[in-house]
Amino acid sequence: MIDNDLVFDNVSTNKIKMNHIKTMLCGNFIGIDKLERLKLLQSDPLINEFNISIKEPETISSFLGNFSYKTTQMLREINFKVFRKLLRESKLKSITIDIDSSVINVEGHQEGAVKGYNPKKLGNNCYNLQFVFCDEIKAYLTGYVRSGDTYTSNGTAEMIKEIMAYLKDEGLEITFRMDSGYFDDKILETIESFGCTYVIKGKEYPTLVAQVTDPSIVFITGEEGRETTELTTALNTWDKARRFVVSRVLKDEKDRKQMSFLEGEEYDYFFFVTNTELSSVEVVEFYEKRGNCENYIKEAKYDMAVGHLLLQSFWANEAIFQLMMLATICFCCSLWTLQRKRNIGSKSKPFG
């Protein structure tokens, strides 16, 4: 697939691409954070068995410098196709797509790394990575590297259109799940236009808080003591009203003592906009499973060293990111194959 779908304009680069791509994928499997560490693979018998020639770090760096917007997009499309193959093997009828972003601190002078929201080192240059995972098969779907000052939701509506272009004919029920950084009317409209559902955490706007703190609003206490209510409303910039599920949690006693005696101020409120048919409690519980996506990102950062291996060129760094995430999908494919063999003759299902 890579040999046919990744095409460089330079003929000589095309001739050497497969060896270098295989080298990088093998390096990603052992979590390299520097090209220098690829030397650890030079005497590996398995590497020799697959006829991979591990070149010097400078040579590989030079190859990665050949990537451009065009060729990194080709890598993204390859990732889409490999994910789709895995998805078809899973035979799932419905999936949850989690979209999230993560900041990568940068110490050097890499292209596109600028000052932005960087909790690790305030005021430092950084990249902003966009991740998309399928929760049911625990697999990376797509994503890309962004400039450090990019707002969380920027480009997300367009990315959802890309995702649906690849999945629209798969006959799936798709639910998108995102945090409040993606609470955006354009994103909601895009998902609705494809007939998909969503659960997205809303922002605690004063207009929303005012509605749920009204004395006439009744919160229902569920079996586990969770208090929820619902309202259908539109923000000032929206063309239509949408369903909101609201969950409230009693603040710590210390914080409650500092509050005024105004109705409702002793609670923290959490808003979720949704077009699903889930009950209020089910919406909140469904959203809370978004923590899986955060764990997948942590695994990518620590196991695959995403964000640690950086070069000067922005497009080289984008290519490294795509190859790292391709390695994670390949790992999922291997896991799927292994589980499927183990489950032959039994009723249990991988990822079930």
Secondary structure per residue as TSV (DSSP state, phi and psi in degrees):
chain	resnum	aa	ss	phi	psi
A	1	M	-	360.0	-47.1
A	2	I	H	-63.6	-40.7
A	3	D	H	-61.0	-36.2
A	4	N	H	-87.9	-35.1
A	5	D	H	-94.1	-14.2
A	6	L	-	-109.5	106.7
A	7	V	-	-125.4	119.4
A	8	F	-	-91.4	152.3
A	9	D	S	-68.5	-32.0
A	10	N	S	-81.8	124.4
A	11	V	H	-63.0	-42.7
A	12	S	H	-65.9	-35.1
A	13	T	H	-66.4	-37.5
A	14	N	H	-62.9	-34.4
A	15	K	H	-67.6	-33.5
A	16	I	H	-100.3	-4.9
A	17	K	H	-60.4	-42.8
A	18	M	H	-65.3	-38.7
A	19	N	H	-63.8	-42.7
A	20	H	H	-72.5	-37.0
A	21	I	H	-64.4	-44.6
A	22	K	H	-62.1	-39.0
A	23	T	H	-60.9	-47.3
A	24	M	H	-64.8	-40.1
A	25	L	H	-63.7	-41.3
A	26	C	H	-64.3	-40.9
A	27	G	H	-63.5	-38.0
A	28	N	H	-64.6	-35.1
A	29	F	H	-64.9	-26.5
A	30	I	T	-101.1	5.2
A	31	G	T	73.0	43.1
A	32	I	-	-65.0	140.6
A	33	D	S	-114.7	-0.8
A	34	K	S	-145.1	144.5
A	35	L	G	-61.6	-28.5
A	36	E	G	-57.4	-31.1
A	37	R	G	-73.4	-9.2
A	38	L	G	-63.9	-21.8
A	39	K	G	-61.7	-22.0
A	40	L	G	-63.3	-20.6
A	41	L	G	-91.8	-9.4
A	42	Q	T	-61.3	-32.7
A	43	S	T	-104.6	11.2
A	44	D	-	-72.7	124.2
A	45	P	H	-62.7	-32.3
A	46	L	H	-68.3	-37.2
A	47	I	H	-62.7	-43.2
A	48	N	H	-65.9	-35.5
A	49	E	H	-62.5	-35.1
A	50	F	T	-90.1	9.9
A	51	N	T	57.4	41.2
A	52	I	-	-98.2	127.3
A	53	S	-	-101.4	109.1
A	54	I	-	-77.3	112.4
A	55	K	-	-86.9	175.4
A	56	E	-	-67.7	149.6
A	57	P	H	-53.7	-37.9
A	58	E	H	-63.1	-37.2
A	59	T	H	-67.5	-42.2
A	60	I	H	-68.3	-39.5
A	61	S	H	-60.9	-41.4
A	62	S	H	-63.4	-40.0
A	63	F	H	-62.9	-46.1
A	64	L	H	-63.1	-27.5
A	65	G	T	-68.8	-10.8
A	66	N	T	-81.4	-10.6
A	67	F	-	-72.2	147.9
A	68	S	-	-135.0	-178.0
A	69	Y	H	-56.4	-44.0
A	70	K	H	-60.3	-47.6
A	71	T	H	-78.0	-28.8
A	72	T	H	-70.9	-31.3
A	73	Q	H	-64.6	-35.5
A	74	M	H	-62.6	-39.5
A	75	L	H	-64.3	-40.8
A	76	R	H	-60.9	-41.0
A	77	E	H	-66.6	-35.6
A	78	I	H	-63.0	-43.2
A	79	N	H	-61.1	-41.3
A	80	F	H	-57.0	-47.6
A	81	K	H	-67.0	-40.4
A	82	V	H	-66.4	-41.3
A	83	F	H	-60.7	-44.6
A	84	R	H	-62.2	-36.9
A	85	K	H	-62.4	-44.9
A	86	L	H	-63.4	-40.9
A	87	L	H	-62.2	-42.5
A	88	R	H	-65.4	-36.7
A	89	E	H	-63.8	-32.4
A	90	S	H	-73.0	-22.9
A	91	K	T	58.0	29.6
A	92	L	-	-72.3	146.9
A	93	K	S	-101.0	-19.9
A	94	S	E	-144.6	145.7
A	95	I	E	-139.0	158.1
A	96	T	E	-111.5	125.7
A	97	I	E	-106.5	117.0
A	98	D	E	-98.4	131.3
A	99	I	E	-118.6	130.9
A	100	D	E	-152.5	165.1
A	101	S	E	-127.5	160.3
A	102	S	E	-147.9	140.5
A	103	V	E	-91.3	135.6
A	104	I	E	-114.1	117.7
A	105	N	E	-70.4	140.2
A	106	V	-	-124.9	128.8
A	107	E	-	-97.5	-19.6
A	108	G	S	-94.8	-149.7
A	109	H	-	-122.0	49.0
A	110	Q	-	-68.7	146.1
A	111	E	T	-60.6	137.3
A	112	G	T	82.2	-8.4
A	113	A	-	-87.0	114.4
A	114	V	E	-134.0	171.8
A	115	K	E	-70.0	133.3
A	116	G	-	-159.7	-162.1
A	117	Y	-	-65.0	112.0
A	118	N	-	-140.3	86.8
A	119	P	S	-65.7	-23.0
A	120	K	S	-70.9	-45.3
A	121	K	S	-140.7	97.7
A	122	L	T	-57.8	132.6
A	123	G	T	82.7	-2.2
A	124	N	-	-87.2	156.0
A	125	N	E	-66.0	151.1
A	126	C	E	-158.5	166.9
A	127	Y	E	-109.0	156.6
A	128	N	E	-119.6	112.4
A	129	L	E	-95.0	135.7
A	130	Q	E	-101.4	127.5
A	131	F	E	-120.2	143.5
A	132	V	E	-133.3	125.5
A	133	F	E	-125.8	152.6
A	134	C	E	-99.6	116.9
A	135	D	T	-65.6	-40.4
A	136	E	T	-64.6	-35.3
A	137	I	T	-110.2	7.7
A	138	K	T	55.6	38.3
A	139	A	E	-121.0	145.0
A	140	Y	E	-69.4	136.3
A	141	L	E	-106.8	-53.4
A	142	T	E	-163.3	-179.1
A	143	G	E	156.2	-179.2
A	144	Y	E	-169.9	167.5
A	145	V	E	-88.4	137.5
A	146	R	E	-127.5	159.4
A	147	S	E	-60.6	149.5
A	148	G	T	-61.6	-23.8
A	149	D	T	-96.6	13.0
A	150	T	-	-73.7	131.5
A	151	Y	-	-70.6	147.0
A	152	T	T	-46.5	-49.7
A	153	S	T	-84.8	-7.3
A	154	N	T	-57.5	128.7
A	155	G	T	81.0	-1.7
A	156	T	H	-70.4	-40.7
A	157	A	H	-59.8	-42.1
A	158	E	H	-66.5	-36.7
A	159	M	H	-67.0	-37.4
A	160	I	H	-62.6	-38.2
A	161	K	H	-62.5	-39.3
A	162	E	H	-61.7	-46.7
A	163	I	H	-58.7	-46.3
A	164	M	H	-69.6	-27.5
A	165	A	H	-62.2	-31.2
A	166	Y	H	-88.9	-24.7
A	167	L	H	-110.9	-7.1
A	168	K	T	-61.7	-26.5
A	169	D	T	-98.4	10.6
A	170	E	S	-88.6	-4.4
A	171	G	-	66.8	37.1
A	172	L	-	-104.5	149.0
A	173	E	E	-91.2	119.8
A	174	I	E	-117.8	128.8
A	175	T	E	-117.9	126.9
A	176	F	E	-94.4	139.8
A	177	R	E	-132.7	126.6
A	178	M	E	-147.6	160.1
A	179	D	-	-86.4	-174.7
A	180	S	G	-67.5	-15.2
A	181	G	G	-65.0	-17.8
A	182	Y	G	-109.3	15.9
A	183	F	-	-77.0	87.1
A	184	D	-	-144.9	132.7
A	185	D	H	-59.9	-38.1
A	186	K	H	-63.7	-38.5
A	187	I	H	-66.6	-43.9
A	188	L	H	-61.7	-44.8
A	189	E	H	-63.2	-39.1
A	190	T	H	-64.0	-46.0
A	191	I	H	-63.1	-43.2
A	192	E	H	-62.9	-35.0
A	193	S	H	-65.1	-21.9
A	194	F	T	-97.7	4.2
A	195	G	T	72.2	22.2
A	196	C	-	-98.4	169.0
A	197	T	E	-110.9	167.9
A	198	Y	E	-152.9	153.7
A	199	V	E	-133.8	110.8
A	200	I	E	-128.0	131.4
A	201	K	E	-69.2	131.1
A	202	G	-	-88.5	165.8
A	203	K	-	-90.1	150.8
A	204	E	-	-82.9	64.6
A	205	Y	-	-69.1	144.7
A	206	P	H	-55.0	-35.0
A	207	T	H	-65.4	-34.6
A	208	L	H	-74.8	-44.0
A	209	V	H	-60.7	-40.2
A	210	A	H	-60.6	-36.3
A	211	Q	H	-69.6	-40.5
A	212	V	H	-84.8	-14.6
A	213	T	T	-93.0	0.5
A	214	D	S	-63.2	134.9
A	215	P	T	-57.4	-22.6
A	216	S	T	-77.6	-15.3
A	217	I	-	-76.5	130.3
A	218	V	-	-107.7	125.3
A	219	F	-	-96.0	135.1
A	220	I	E	-97.6	132.2
A	221	T	E	-92.4	123.6
A	222	G	-	-83.5	-175.0
A	223	E	T	-61.3	-34.4
A	224	E	T	-98.5	17.4
A	225	G	S	82.6	6.3
A	226	R	-	-76.3	129.7
A	227	E	E	-101.5	124.3
A	228	T	E	-137.5	157.3
A	229	T	E	-148.1	176.0
A	230	E	E	-134.5	154.4
A	231	L	E	-151.1	151.5
A	232	T	E	-115.2	116.7
A	233	T	E	-154.5	165.3
A	234	A	-	-123.4	138.9
A	235	L	-	-72.8	165.3
A	236	N	T	-58.5	-30.6
A	237	T	T	-93.8	-0.3
A	238	W	-	-91.6	151.7
A	239	D	S	-89.7	-14.3
A	240	K	S	-148.0	159.8
A	241	A	-	-82.4	150.2
A	242	R	E	-134.4	161.1
A	243	R	E	-79.4	129.6
A	244	F	E	-117.1	133.8
A	245	V	E	-103.3	132.8
A	246	V	E	-120.5	128.8
A	247	S	E	-114.7	139.0
A	248	R	E	-125.1	144.6
A	249	V	E	-129.6	132.4
A	250	L	E	-64.8	130.2
A	251	K	-	-67.7	163.4
A	252	D	-	-58.8	150.9
A	253	E	H	-57.4	-39.1
A	254	K	H	-60.7	-42.6
A	255	D	H	-71.1	-34.9
A	256	R	H	-64.6	-35.0
A	257	K	H	-66.0	-25.5
A	258	Q	T	-87.4	-8.2
A	259	M	S	-79.7	160.1
A	260	S	-	-78.2	-177.8
A	261	F	S	-92.7	14.4
A	262	L	S	-68.5	144.6
A	263	E	T	-59.7	129.9
A	264	G	T	89.7	-10.9
A	265	E	T	-75.2	-6.5
A	266	E	T	-85.1	2.5
A	267	Y	E	-117.0	153.4
A	268	D	E	-98.3	137.8
A	269	Y	E	-113.9	140.7
A	270	F	E	-127.4	126.6
A	271	F	E	-109.9	138.8
A	272	F	E	-134.8	120.0
A	273	V	E	-92.8	135.8
A	274	T	E	-153.5	153.5
A	275	N	-	-120.9	18.5
A	276	T	S	-79.8	172.3
A	277	E	-	-102.2	13.5
A	278	L	-	-66.8	151.5
A	279	S	-	-69.8	168.4
A	280	S	H	-56.6	-48.3
A	281	V	H	-64.3	-39.9
A	282	E	H	-64.9	-35.7
A	283	V	H	-62.0	-47.0
A	284	V	H	-64.0	-44.3
A	285	E	H	-65.3	-38.6
A	286	F	H	-63.0	-43.4
A	287	Y	H	-64.3	-38.6
A	288	E	H	-62.5	-21.4
A	289	K	T	-73.9	-4.3
A	290	R	T	-62.9	-16.6
A	291	G	H	-58.6	-24.0
A	292	N	H	-59.1	-42.4
A	293	C	H	-61.7	-42.0
A	294	E	H	-61.6	-35.7
A	295	N	H	-68.7	-38.0
A	296	Y	H	-62.8	-38.6
A	297	I	H	-66.3	-42.8
A	298	K	H	-60.7	-41.8
A	299	E	H	-62.8	-40.5
A	300	A	H	-63.5	-40.3
A	301	K	H	-68.7	-41.5
A	302	Y	H	-92.5	-36.6
A	303	D	H	-84.0	-39.2
A	304	M	S	-100.8	0.4
A	305	A	-	58.2	32.7
A	306	V	T	-59.7	128.6
A	307	G	T	91.0	-7.8
A	308	H	T	-95.8	-35.3
A	309	L	S	-91.2	103.8
A	310	L	-	-129.3	140.2
A	311	L	-	-113.2	-177.0
A	312	Q	S	-72.4	-41.4
A	313	S	-	-75.7	134.2
A	314	F	H	-62.0	-44.2
A	315	W	H	-72.1	-28.4
A	316	A	H	-64.8	-41.3
A	317	N	H	-68.0	-35.4
A	318	E	H	-65.5	-41.3
A	319	A	H	-63.8	-42.1
A	320	I	H	-60.8	-43.6
A	321	F	H	-60.8	-47.2
A	322	Q	H	-62.5	-39.1
A	323	L	H	-69.2	-36.7
A	324	M	H	-62.3	-42.9
A	325	M	H	-74.1	-29.6
A	326	L	H	-62.3	-38.4
A	327	A	H	-61.8	-37.9
A	328	T	H	-67.8	-37.1
A	329	I	H	-67.8	-41.0
A	330	C	H	-61.1	-38.0
A	331	F	H	-63.7	-42.4
A	332	C	H	-62.5	-39.3
A	333	C	H	-62.8	-41.7
A	334	S	H	-64.7	-41.7
A	335	L	H	-63.5	-42.6
A	336	W	H	-60.5	-45.8
A	337	T	H	-61.5	-43.3
A	338	L	H	-63.8	-46.2
A	339	Q	H	-66.2	-36.5
A	340	R	H	-65.3	-39.7
A	341	K	H	-64.9	-39.0
A	342	R	H	-67.9	-28.6
A	343	N	T	-96.4	5.8
A	344	I	T	-62.4	126.1
A	345	G	T	89.1	-4.3
A	346	S	S	-114.8	169.6
A	347	K	S	-90.8	-10.1
A	348	S	-	-72.2	151.4
A	349	K	-	-121.9	138.2
A	350	P	T	-60.3	140.8
A	351	F	T	66.0	9.5
A	352	G	-	-76.1	360.0
